[in-house]
C-alpha cells in the first residue's frame, strides 16, 4: 500500500470534520440568529432541531476524527446534510437571481460534501482509525 493510500483517507476525514465541527460551533455561537432563519423556512420546533443538528454534527465529526464507527457517522452526516440542504437551501423557490445563485452555491457545496461522506460510507475509514 502506497503512502498516499495510507494517508489520504485520514486527511479526507479530517477535512470533512473541519466543516462539520466549525459549523456546529458557529451555529451554537449564533443560536439566536439561526433559530429565526429556521422559523422562516417553516420548520417545526427550530430550537430543538438546531440542538439536534449541532449534536449530530459533533457526534458524527468525532466519529470521523477517530475512525470509530466512521461508516455510521458518515451515513448520519450524509442524511443530515442532504435533509438540511433541501430544507434550508431551496434555491429553486427563490425568484431574485443573485440570491438564487448564492443559495445554489451553498446547496452545491453541501452536495459535494455529501458525496465525500458517501465515499467514507462505501470505503470505510481507512487504516488510521480505531
C-alpha positions as a printed NumPy array, in Angstrom:
array([[  0.   ,   0.   ,   0.   ],
       [  1.435,   3.372,  -1.013],
       [  1.875,   6.325,   1.319],
       [ -0.973,   8.213,  -0.359],
       [ -3.3  ,   5.241,   0.077],
       [ -2.421,   5.191,   3.767],
       [ -2.734,   8.898,   4.493],
       [ -5.481,  10.075,   2.083],
       [ -8.435,   8.561,   3.98 ],
       [ -7.259,  10.169,   7.226],
       [ -6.701,  13.586,   5.654],
       [-10.032,  13.35 ,   3.81 ],
       [-11.864,  12.526,   7.039],
       [-10.176,  15.412,   8.838],
       [-11.132,  17.871,   6.095],
       [-14.759,  16.752,   6.309],
       [-14.633,  17.021,  10.092],
       [-13.345,  20.597,   9.903],
       [-16.506,  21.592,   8.052],
       [-18.906,  19.94 ,  10.488],
       [-17.196,  20.886,  13.747],
       [-16.632,  24.515,  12.783],
       [-20.24 ,  24.693,  11.571],
       [-21.533,  23.223,  14.816],
       [-19.612,  25.783,  16.86 ],
       [-20.725,  28.628,  14.586],
       [-24.394,  27.604,  14.832],
       [-24.05 ,  27.283,  18.593],
       [-22.476,  30.732,  18.838],
       [-25.157,  32.225,  16.565],
       [-28.013,  30.349,  18.214],
       [-30.344,  33.353,  18.474],
       [-29.739,  34.36 ,  14.86 ],
       [-30.154,  30.849,  13.436],
       [-33.493,  29.999,  15.036],
       [-35.412,  32.811,  13.253],
       [-33.899,  31.715,   9.92 ],
       [-35.142,  28.186,  10.548],
       [-38.562,  29.54 ,  11.53 ],
       [-38.709,  31.465,   8.223],
       [-38.445,  28.101,   6.452],
       [-41.486,  26.902,   8.451],
       [-39.521,  24.238,  10.295],
       [-41.3  ,  22.992,  13.429],
       [-39.569,  23.457,  16.784],
       [-36.496,  25.218,  15.376],
       [-34.678,  25.359,  18.723],
       [-34.987,  21.596,  19.2  ],
       [-33.996,  20.938,  15.583],
       [-30.964,  23.209,  15.906],
       [-29.886,  21.481,  19.116],
       [-30.236,  18.098,  17.397],
       [-28.312,  19.306,  14.346],
       [-25.441,  20.613,  16.457],
       [-25.325,  17.405,  18.49 ],
       [-25.385,  15.273,  15.331],
       [-22.569,  17.302,  13.738],
       [-20.411,  16.903,  16.845],
       [-21.057,  13.171,  17.261],
       [-20.615,  12.482,  13.542],
       [-17.487,  14.637,  13.459],
       [-15.913,  12.811,  16.397],
       [-16.754,   9.513,  14.736],
       [-14.873,  10.617,  11.622],
       [-11.907,  12.048,  13.539],
       [-11.204,   8.783,  15.3  ],
       [-12.5  ,   6.475,  12.59 ],
       [-14.699,   4.856,  15.253],
       [-17.881,   3.649,  13.553],
       [-16.892,   6.028,  10.761],
       [-19.326,   4.49 ,   8.267],
       [-22.257,   5.044,  10.629],
       [-21.073,   8.56 ,  11.476],
       [-20.634,   9.416,   7.804],
       [-24.077,   7.997,   6.989],
       [-25.674,  10.138,   9.717],
       [-23.869,  13.228,   8.453],
       [-24.826,  12.381,   4.859],
       [-28.538,  12.133,   5.729],
       [-28.347,  15.32 ,   7.779],
       [-26.509,  17.229,   5.039],
       [-28.986,  16.264,   2.328],
       [-32.019,  16.959,   4.524],
       [-30.697,  20.303,   5.781],
       [-29.74 ,  21.356,   2.265],
       [-33.168,  20.586,   0.834],
       [-34.986,  22.259,   3.73 ],
       [-32.781,  25.325,   4.245],
       [-31.315,  25.988,   0.79 ],
       [-34.299,  25.551,  -1.509],
       [-32.784,  27.768,  -4.191],
       [-35.379,  26.626,  -6.739],
       [-38.008,  28.713,  -4.902],
       [-36.014,  31.965,  -4.885],
       [-37.003,  34.493,  -7.548],
       [-34.155,  37.015,  -7.143],
       [-31.349,  35.893,  -9.458],
       [-28.435,  36.918,  -7.195],
       [-29.968,  35.358,  -4.079],
       [-30.835,  32.218,  -6.05 ],
       [-27.254,  31.885,  -7.322],
       [-25.832,  32.374,  -3.822],
       [-28.146,  29.768,  -2.31 ],
       [-27.402,  27.367,  -5.166],
       [-23.678,  27.677,  -4.399],
       [-24.307,  26.64 ,  -0.785],
       [-26.568,  23.79 ,  -1.928],
       [-23.988,  22.543,  -4.446],
       [-21.188,  22.724,  -1.841],
       [-23.285,  20.687,   0.554],
       [-23.986,  18.058,  -2.101],
       [-20.232,  17.775,  -2.778],
       [-19.657,  17.257,   0.944],
       [-22.422,  14.633,   0.95 ],
       [-20.575,  12.866,  -1.879],
       [-17.39 ,  12.79 ,   0.177],
       [-19.334,  11.341,   3.088],
       [-20.695,   8.608,   0.837],
       [-17.116,   7.675,  -0.047],
       [-16.439,   7.126,   3.654],
       [-19.655,   5.081,   3.928],
       [-18.639,   2.917,   0.987],
       [-14.906,   2.563,   1.55 ],
       [-14.577,   2.855,   5.304],
       [-12.316,   4.961,   7.462],
       [ -9.008,   3.657,   6.151],
       [ -6.012,   2.28 ,   8.016],
       [ -5.615,   5.116,  10.54 ],
       [ -8.772,   4.539,  12.562],
       [ -9.948,   2.9  ,  15.73 ]])
